Amino acid sequence: VSSSITLPTSGNSPMPPIPEPDTSATGGIYDVNESGIQFRHTPSLPTPANGDEFLKRLKSSFQFNILERPSKNELVFELIGVDVSFANALRRIMIAEIPTMALEHVYMWNNSGLIHDEVLSHRLGLVPLNVDPRLFDEYGQDVDDSGEAVLSDRNTIVFRMNVVCGKSKVDDELLQKQRNSEFKAEGLVSGYDVEEAQLKKNEKGGNKKIGDDDDEMKEDVEEPSVMNLSVADRAAADAAASNLNKSSTPIDTPHRPFTRHVYTRDLLWCPQGDQLARFPLHSSGVGSGVGGGIRPLHEDILLAKLRPGQVIEFEAHARKGIGKDHAKWSPVATASYRLMPSIEIVKPIYDELAEELVNWMEPGVFKLEEADEVDHRVKAVVVNPYACTMSRNFMRNPALKESIKMSRIPNHFIFSVESVGMMEPAVIVAEALKVLKNKAGNLSGLTYEAEEMNE
């Protein structure tokens, strides 16, 4: 198995080598035409005689290459030399079978707000928790003498909320400060406490500030993108940043009762056992909370709105689970793959036609080079097939349609994984491979048992 990091480049730097499609291993290739995709059969290799021959072929052709990391929670990689069943199994495992932590049981003590208990509980369950699930056991793994599951600091995370809306904004802020001091005295941790601990840590010097990670991600975004969308991504980010200050001030309507917004920062983490020592407030990084402790991944998720005198009070327990049971345990926002495009220029494309193709039809896929022929200025050449979106816009031009051959390679998959944030995307891929390995081992054990029974 080979693993390499290859990033598309810009300017005059060479592109990473693109493997030539081996149709003998797949039995054909997908031809792309105006109406859709059609599979074209080609002579294929004979069926492996045994498992050893199959593994030998797989090892000789298999490649796993990291293409790019557009942001902290995104990863693009490619699998080469595997069957579609392998690729789809990996995708499904990433979505539904990687354990994470999520709020499972909500004990509602008082809720006089507008949102019903069931709806609020559902919203709480979908709040992603920034904690590494591998540091916790599955609930039910430990049992008492009677066989009942035992709650412990190794399988359960406890949160509480106790929010009361004041008569006015000033009254609410005073009430909030008073209650925060009471919660801190009880050993409860809110989003405000974590922020305070981080500020104290930064004041001591020598540590990264809260916004440093954003600067690193900004540098990552500025790298050339395999999808050729870096310019558009930066433009969208700049537009959102420029409008942030304009829309950050809430609308205050005169003569209307004060409204208290309840966010995930109001969730109070109740450390159990040695959890506070294992997840200190001054720690940082994925799996240790936003700035430390065990906290929601985002502190600004709106949970409910309250009017003066209304109360929300509950206790919630987070446990380990998988996305197959409920989507709240899925570690990914999206996990998808597409087949690698194969683009071949069968007839030379020159001058105005080449400029139209490069600038309008398929941006990022082709580039202009100086033509060797005396009668022509420039010609189009393939530079980055990864950026092809299979739009087939060039087929609208009859001349371009006859000059370009487009297909898709059946055993070359480009994966795009976007993590929710509780786990790094690379970690999700590694954990998915472990799950797939265990599944294969279980199946192999069952086949051996069946053979022994038949004997």
Disulfide bonds with the S-S distance in Angstrom:
none
